[in-house]
Amino acid sequence: MLGRVLSRTGATELPERSEIVAELTGRARRDDDPAARREAVAALAPLPDAGIDETLGTIAQDDPDQNVRFEAAKSAFQRTESQRSKRSD
């Protein structure tokens, strides 16, 4: 997914992290291809950036494709579990 983002923007250098997160979020929410939305959700999930939990929650409830909703819900759950385990360490 990152390769698609970079080739689409014509980047010759790695864009700022905020630009990458914004592009992935846009694809996760609005790409016409459900497979691309699912990949974007998976690419966003491990990032520690603020707002990703909310984005995943929204996608898990609102996306028209069941597989995208499932990926978002699974990713949100895994993020929550990871944060819980870090707090208990």
N, C-alpha and C positions, 0 to 999 in steps of 0.2 A: 504494500500500500504506500509506503514511504517513497518508493521508486516512482510510482504513478504521480504522486504529489509533486515530486521534484521535476519530473519530465513535463508535467502540465504547466508548471510555472516557468519553465525554461531556465531554471536555476543553474548557475555556473558555480555558485558557492552554496554551502549549506545555509538555508534561511534561519532566522532567529527562531528559537524554540516556540515562542508565542505564535508565530506565523504557522508553524507546522501543526500545533495544537488546534489553531483556528481552522485550518484547511481540513484536518481530520474530522473535527467536529462538524463542519459543514457537510462533508461527505457522509458521515454517519447519520445525519439528519435528513439530507435532501437529495442524495444521489438517486438517479432513476433506477439503477441496478441494485436489487436487494443483496446480491453477493458482495458488491462494493460497499454497501452500508454495513454489512456484517463484518467485513475485513476491517473497515475503519473503526468499528466498535472494538474489535479485538486489538487493534493498534493503540487505541486510546486507553484501554483498560489498565495497562501496567504503569502508565504515567502518573506521577504524584501531584500533578497540577490541580489547583483549586478549580472547582466547578465540574470536574469530570463525574463525580458521584451523581450530581444533579442531572447532568446530561444523560448518563446511563439510565437513570430512573425514568426520565421522560421518554427515552427511546423504548424502554422496556414496556411502557404503558401505551405509547401512541403509534409506534411504527405499524404500517399496514401488513408487514410480512411477519409471520409467526417465527421464522428462524432468526430474524433480526431481533425480535423481541426477546426470544430465548437467549441469544448471545449476550444481549445487554443485561438481562436479569442475572444470568450466570456470572458475568463479569462484575456486576455490582456486588453480588454476594461474595465472590472471591476477594474483592477489595476490602469489604467489611471484615471478613474473616482474617485477612492479612493484617489489617489495622488492629484488630483485637489481640492477635498473637503478639504483635510488637509491643502493645501496652502491657501485656502480662509478663513480658520478659524482664 
